[in-house]
Amino acid sequence: MLTIHDVLETNQMIQKHNLDVRTITMGISLLDCCSSDGRTLCKNIYDKVTRYGEHLVQTGEDIAREFGVPIINKRVSVTPIALVAGCSDLDNYVEIARTLDKAAKTIGIDFIGGFSALVERGYAEGDKKLIASIPEALACTDLVCSSVAVGSTKAGINMDAVAEMGRVFKELGELTKDQDALGCAKLVVFSNAVEDNPFMAGAFHGVTQGDSCVSVGVSGPGVVKRALENVKGEPFDVVAETIKKTAFKITRVGQLVAQEASRRLHVPFGIIDLSLAPTPAVGDSVAAILEEMGLESCGACGTTAALALLNDAVKKGGLMASSRVGGLSGAFIPVSEDKGMLEAVGRGSLSLEKLEAMTCVCSVGLDMIAIPGSTTASTISALIADEAAIGMINNKTTAVRVIPVPGKDVGDTVEFGGLLGHCPIIDINKYKSDAFIARGGRIPAPMRSLTN
């Protein structure tokens, strides 16, 4: 039963500790938009997105006002475009990206995801066209986000796709160099991609999802940090229990918003993703949570263990609060979006290698990391391969969203603004991986894939 104490506690979380609903994301299937004629396809896509998403922003604003819960972003995810456009007569899919961008602006959302391809086992013709279109598509649009799934525990790793994505990041960085390679912030490469993720840039509406649904991504690193301040010096059992109880409360807020949005928009309730998604704001940092556990600086020895505890406790607490938990759910570690991570990089305690180790236990992977513009495509591909291997072997989602910034080197800083924040250029291993990436083919699925 809800008590006045619960209400007051939630109000304090919102007003003082940055609790918010990070996003309401409407998933929309575009499978019924397919057409062999490119112009008809684009018209069908525009019409369906604008029809289904017409009231999304207003609904989010109404719920935020009525319930007093900040809802930061309203977004849409669509069926991977490589699947939708495969039978069309289009030579590339840039015009589809423009159509998605136009539709997103018409309904007033923040981002639209799903300019995506799933190529864990190989390419269809639509996949090839989509990947080739990514640099121009993301450079000429503002709100379109793209993702490519290159591996999974069941399929292994498509190393031809990994090699291609290194080149895509480089080309996209060059095309958006006047914006410090901002286009790369809208692209992510996955292993074990999930089809119900409401967060960008990796959101897409999976083909098993039905015609439409609404999912919510909640956040609240500041709330968890504040809760841990009350158990200083206590053993880790107490730390874990405290995080679980806090995650439960955070998830209940998300459950309320998701159910209300579902009712008002007349679409099914999808999932709640209870990932702790940080922002550049003071007091909204995952790194600060890890340091509250007793680390002098994020990246110190013990960081991976602390993150493992945090990720697990968040999932356990969320599962007690809702039967619709999904997406990624845990803790994100995007460098540019987390003030504590930025400070740790600045003081030298957090390196790219340590970040890679942390991705073994966090929700996603190497996220929003700016690297020197001179980094070769094969080095980026090798970085993607490393992350894909971590995901494949550990049966978890991993991802890479790196930003090779033309003309910038270690010691420089790039400014993206808003939730994307700013980031120092992080050093990356200078030794070459060219011959490794040139092999191509597929890294086979591990033994643990044989679970049937």
N, C-alpha and C positions, 0 to 999 in steps of 0.2 A: 504493500500500500504506500502511495506517495505521501510523504510528510512535508510539513513546512520547512523542516531542516534540509530535506532533499532539494526543495525549490531554491532556498537561499544559497545552498552549496553550489548548485548549477549556475545561478546568477553570478556568483563570485568567480567561478571558472571562466565565464564569458567575459566579465568586466575587467578582471585583473590578470588572468593567466592565458589569454589568447585562444580560448576554446572557440572553435568555429566548425561549421560544415564547409569543408574545402570546396566541394562541388556537388551539384545535382547534375547527373549525366543521363540524358535520354538516349537509349539505344534504338536505332531504327534499321530494320531490315530493308535492303534495297534489291533483294532477289527478284521481286516482281517488277523491277524497273528495267530489266534486261531488254535490249533491243539490238538488232544487227546494224541499225542506223545510228551513227554517233550522235547526231543532233537530237533524235528522239530519246536516246538514252539520257543525255544531259537534261532535257526537259523533264523527263520522268523523275530523275533524281532531285532536281530543284523543286518540283511540285510536291514530292513526298516529304522531303525534309522540311519545307516551309509549312506544309499542312500539319504534320505531326508536331512540329516544334513551335507552332505559332504562339502558344500560351506559356511556354516553358519559363521564360525570363520573368514575366509578370507573376506567375505562380510562385517562383522562388522568392521574389521580392515581397509578395503578400505573406508567405509563411514566415519569412525572416522578421517582418514587422509585427505580425500577430503573436509569434511565439518568443520574440526577443533573441533569436539565435542568428548570428551572422552567417549568411550563405555567400561565400566569396565568389564562386564561379558557377555559371550555368553553361553546360556543354552538351554536345551531341556526339555520339559515336555511330558509325555506319558499318555495314557489311564490308569486309575487305574489297576494295575496288577492283583488285585483280580478278576476283571471282565474278564480279558484276559485269565487268567490261570485256571479258574474254571473248564473247561472241560478236563484239561490235566491229565495225569497219575502220575504227580509229587506228592510226599508225602509232600514236602515243597518247598519253592520258592527261596531258597538261590542261586540256579544255575541261576535263572532268574536275580537276583540282580547282580551276577558276569557278566552275559551277558550284562546287561545295563552298568555296569562299563567299560567293555571292549569296548563297542560301543562308550561310551562317550570319552574314551581316544583315540580311533582311529580317531575321528573327531576333537579332541582337545578342547572340551568345558570345562567349569569350573564345572558345576554340571548337573545332570539329575534327574528330579523329577517324581514321579508317582508310586513309590513302595508303593501303597496306597490301602485303603479299605474304603468303605462308609457303615457304620453299624448303622446309626441313628435309624433304626427300628428293626434291628436284623441281624443275621449272615447267610450268605450262606456258603457252605463248603469252597469255595475259600477264603472268608474273614477270616475264622478260620486259614487256613493254612498260609495266608500272615502274620497275626498278630503274630502267633507263630514263624515265620521266621525272624521277624524284628531284634531282637538282633544280631543273627549271621550274617544276611545279611549286616547290617550297620557296623558291626565290621570287616568284611572281605573285604569291598569295600572302595574306597576312594571318589568317586564322586556321589554315589547314595543317594538320599534323600527320606524320607518316611513321609507319613501323614495318619492319621486315623480320619474320621469324626464320632463323637460319638453322636451328637445331632443337633437339628434344631428347629426353631420356629414351624414348621409344625408337627414334629415328636415327640418332647420331647427329653429326654436324655436317652440313653441306658446305664444304670448304670452297667450292666454286662461288657460292653466294657470299661467303665470308670475304673472299678476295674482292668481289665486286663491290661490296659495301664499303670497304676501305677507300676505293676510288670514288664512290658516291659522296662520302663525307668530304673528301678533298675538293671535289668539284663544287659541291654546295658551299663550302667555306669560301672558295674563290668568288663564286657568284654573289655572295652576300658580304664580301670583305668590307664594304663601306659601312656595314653595321656590325663590325667585329665578328663576322661569321655567324650572325644570329640565326640564320636558316638551320644550322646544325642543331640548335636547341629544340627544333620541331621534329627531329628524327631520332628514332631509337631502334636498336637491333636486339632481338630477343632470342633466348633459348627457353624452351618450355613456356611460350606465351600463353596467357590466359585470355579467354574470350569474354570475360565479364569485368574487366578492369575499367573503373570510371576515371582514372587519372591520365592526363596527357604527359608525354606525347604518344603513349603506347596504347591508348584506348581504341578498340574496334568492337563491333557488334557481331559476336560469333553466330555461325549458322544454326546452332542448336538453341538459340535464344528466343525464338518466336518472332512475331512481327515487330514488337516494340516492348520496351520495359524502361523503368526508371530506377537508377542506382545512385547511391549516395556515398561519397568519400568523406569521412570525418577526420579530424586531426586534433591536436592538443598536446604537443610536446611540453608546452609551458605548464600545463596542468599536472603532468607526470613529474616534472622537475619539482614543482611546489610540493607535491605529495611526498617525494623522497626527502625533502628538507626536514620533514617531521620525524624521520627515522634515521638520522645521522648516527653512524657507529653501530647500527643494528646488523645482525648477521644477514646473509643473502636470502635465507628463507623468508625473513620479514620483508626484505626489499622486493622479492618476487610477489609476495602476497599483496603488498601495497600497490604495485603496478597493476596486478590483476583486478583489484577492486576499483582502481581509477579507470582502467580500460572499460570495465563494466559500465561505469557511469557515463563515460564518453559515448559508448556505443548506444546506450539508451536514448541519448539525445538524437543520434543519427537515425535510430529506429523510428522515433516520433516524426522526424522530418520526412523520411522516406515513405512512411505509410500515408502521411498527409499529402505529399506530392503525388503519390500513386493515385489516391482517391480523387484529387482535383483534376489531374491530367487524364484520368480514365485509361490508364495503361497499367499493366502488372508491375508489382514491386519486384525488382531484380535482386540486388544484393546490397549489403553495406560493406564497404571496404574501410576497415578501421586502422589504416596505416597512419603512423605518426609522420605527417608531412610537414617539415619545417618551413619557415620563411626567413627572410633577412631581418625580420623585426627582433628587437631585443626581447629575450624571454621566450622565444619560440624555436628552440634549438634542440635537436637530438644529441648533438655533441655535449651540450650542457647537462643532459640527463646522465650521460656516461661519466662525465667529470664529477657529478654529484655522488656517484657511487664510490668515488675515492681516487680517481685518476687525476694527476696533476694537469694533464693536457690530453685531449683526444688524440689517439695515435700512440700513446705510451703503451708499454707492455701491459696486457690485461684488457685492452680495448675490445678485442674480438670476443673475449669471454663476457664482458659486460654487455655488449651488443646482443650476444646470443641469449642471455638472460632476458633482456628487454624485449626482444622479438617474440620469444616464447611466451612470456607473461602477458603481453598485449593480446596475442591470439587466444590464450586461455580465458582471459577476462572477457573478451569480446564474444566468444562462443557461448558464454553463460548468459549474455545479454540479448542475443538474437540467434535465431535459427537460419538466418539469411546472410551469414557472413561469407564473403567471397573476395573476388579480386585478388589483391596481393596481400594486404593485411599484415602489418608488422611495423617496421621502422624503415624510413627512407634515409639515404645519406647523400643527397645532392649537394655538392660542394658549394656552388654559387648561391644556393638558396638557404644556407644554414650559417648563421653568424658565427657560431662556435666552431664549425668546420673551417670556415675562412680564417679565423684567428689561429687555429691549430696549424693550418698550412703556412700561415705567415710566420709563426714562431719556429717552424721546422719540425714539429713533432708528428705531422701527418704527411705521408708521402703517397705516391701513386701505388707503390707496392703494398703499403699497409691498407690502403683503401681496397685493393683487390682481395686481401685476406679477409677484410670485414664483409665483403660481399658473399662469402661462404655462409654467413649466418643472418644476413639482413634480408629485407623483402625484395630488393631488386638487384642493383649492381652498380657499375661505375657510371655515375649520373652527374650531368652538368659539370664536366671537368674540362677546363680550357687547357690546351696543350700548344706547344710552339707550332707556328705555321709551317715551319720547315719539316715537320714530321711527315715521313713518307706514307703513301697509301698502304704499302705492305706492312708497315709497323702498326698502323691503325687496324688493319685486318688481323694481325697477330694478337693484338689486344682484344679484339672481338672474339677470336678463337679461344683465348684463355678464359674469358668470361663464359662463353658458351660451354666450355668443358666443365667449369665449376657447376653450372646449372644441370648439365647432362648427367654428371656423375652423382650429384647430390639430389637429383630429382626435385629441383626447385627452379623457380623463375629467376633468371639473371638477364641483365640487359646492359647495353653500352650506349651512352649518349655523351659523346666527346665532341669538343669544339676546337678544331685546328684553326687558329686565328692567323690569317695571312699577315706577315710583317711584324708579328709579336713573338717575343721570346721570354724565357724564364726571367722573372723580375718585373715584367710588364703586367698590367692589369686591364681587364676588359669590363665594361659596364653595360649590362643588359636592361636594368630597370625593372620595376614592379616586382612580382613574385620571383622572377628569374635572377634578380640581384646582380652582384658583380663577382669577379673571380680573378685571382692571380693566375698567371700561366704556370702550370705545374710541370716539373721536369719529367721526362720520359726516357727510358733506356735508349741509348744511342746505337746499340749494336743491332745489326740488320737481321731481318727475318725474311728477306726476299725469296731465298731458295725454298724455305719452308712453305710460304704461301703459294709459290709457283707450282707446287705439286698438284693442287686441285684434288678432285675426287671427294670422297666422304670419309670422315672419321667414324668408324662403326659405333653402333649403339653398345653400351656397356652390358655386362652380364645382368645387372639389375633390371634391364628392360624386359627380361623374360619372366614376367610375373603372371602370365595366364596359366 
